[in-house]
Amino acid sequence: MKTIIQIHREEKYFVAVDLLTNVADQGLTEEEAVANLKKGLEEHYQILMELAPKNHKISFLDIEVEKYA
């Protein structure tokens, strides 16, 4: 699964934000912020799937988007 994120600096931390869900996390490095965001997104989607009605089908959709230049 792919998503769109932005990373910016706030004082001594890097903040990674998923633009689709607005889930955010931080770290002392960009890599740590992204790793923390990935964990947070996994938990976010796991909860969404657990809360979804059991009689409704869950599927994943892949789309292609041109890079922002």
Contact map, one row per residue, 1 for C-alpha under 8 A:
111000000000000000000000000000000000000000000000000000000000010000000
111100000000000000000000000000000000000000000000000000000000000000000
111110000000000001110000000000000000000000000000000000000000000000000
011111000000000001110000000000000000000000000000000000000000000000000
001111100000000111100000000000000000000000000000000000000000000000000
000111110000000111100000000000000000000000000000000000000000000000000
000011111000011110000000000001000000000000000000000000000000000000000
000001111100011100000000000000000000000000000000000000000000000000000
000000111111111000000000000000000000000000000000000000000000000000000
000000011111111000000000000000000000000000000000000000000000000000000
000000001111100000000000000000000000000000000000000000000000000000000
000000001111110000000000000100000000000000000000000000000000000000000
000000001111111000000000011110000000000000000000000000000000000000000
000000111101111100000000011111001000000000000000000000000000000000000
000000111100111110000001111001001000000000000000000000000000000000000
000011110000011111000001110001001100100000000000000000000000000000000
000011100000001111100111100000000000100000000000000000000000000000000
001111000000000111111111000000000000100000000000000000000000000000000
001111000000000011111110000000000000000000000000000000000000000000000
001100000000000001111100000000000000000000000000000000000000000000000
000000000000000001111110000000000000000000000000000000000000000000000
000000000000000011111111000000000000000000000000000000000000000000000
000000000000000011101111100000000000100110000000000000000000000000000
000000000000001111000111110000000000100100000000000000000000000000000
000000000000001110000011111000001101100100000000000000000000000000000
000000000000111100000001111100011101100000000000000000000000000000000
000000000000111000000000111111111101000000000000000000000000000000000
000000000001110000000000011111011000000000000000000000000000000000000
000000000000110000000000001111111000000000000000000000000000000000000
000000100000011100000000001111111100000000000000000000000000000000000
000000000000000000000000001011111110000000000000000000000000000000000
000000000000000000000000011111111111000000000000000000000000000000000
000000000000011100000000111111111111100000000000000000000000000000000
000000000000000100000000111001111111110000000000000000000000000000000
000000000000000000000000000000111111111000000000000000000000000000000
000000000000000000000000111000011111111100000000000000000000000000000
000000000000000111000011110000001111111110000000000000000000000000000
000000000000000000000000000000000111111111000000000000000000000000000
000000000000000000000000000000000011111111100000000000000000000000000
000000000000000000000011100000000001111111110000000000000000000000000
000000000000000000000010000000000000111111111000000000000000000000000
000000000000000000000000000000000000011111111100000000000000000000000
000000000000000000000000000000000000001111111110000000000000000000000
000000000000000000000000000000000000000111111111000000000000000000000
000000000000000000000000000000000000000011111111100000000000000000000
000000000000000000000000000000000000000001111111110000000000000000000
000000000000000000000000000000000000000000111111111000000000000000000
000000000000000000000000000000000000000000011111111100000000000000000
000000000000000000000000000000000000000000001111111100000100000000000
000000000000000000000000000000000000000000000111111100000000000000000
000000000000000000000000000000000000000000000011111110000000000000000
000000000000000000000000000000000000000000000001111111010000000000000
000000000000000000000000000000000000000000000000001111110000000000000
000000000000000000000000000000000000000000000000000111111000000000000
000000000000000000000000000000000000000000000000000011111000000000000
000000000000000000000000000000000000000000000000000111111100000000000
000000000000000000000000000000000000000000000000000001111110000000000
000000000000000000000000000000000000000000000000100000011111000000000
000000000000000000000000000000000000000000000000000000001111100000000
000000000000000000000000000000000000000000000000000000000111110000000
000000000000000000000000000000000000000000000000000000000011111000000
100000000000000000000000000000000000000000000000000000000001111100000
000000000000000000000000000000000000000000000000000000000000111110000
000000000000000000000000000000000000000000000000000000000000011111000
000000000000000000000000000000000000000000000000000000000000001111100
000000000000000000000000000000000000000000000000000000000000000111110
000000000000000000000000000000000000000000000000000000000000000011111
000000000000000000000000000000000000000000000000000000000000000001111
000000000000000000000000000000000000000000000000000000000000000000111
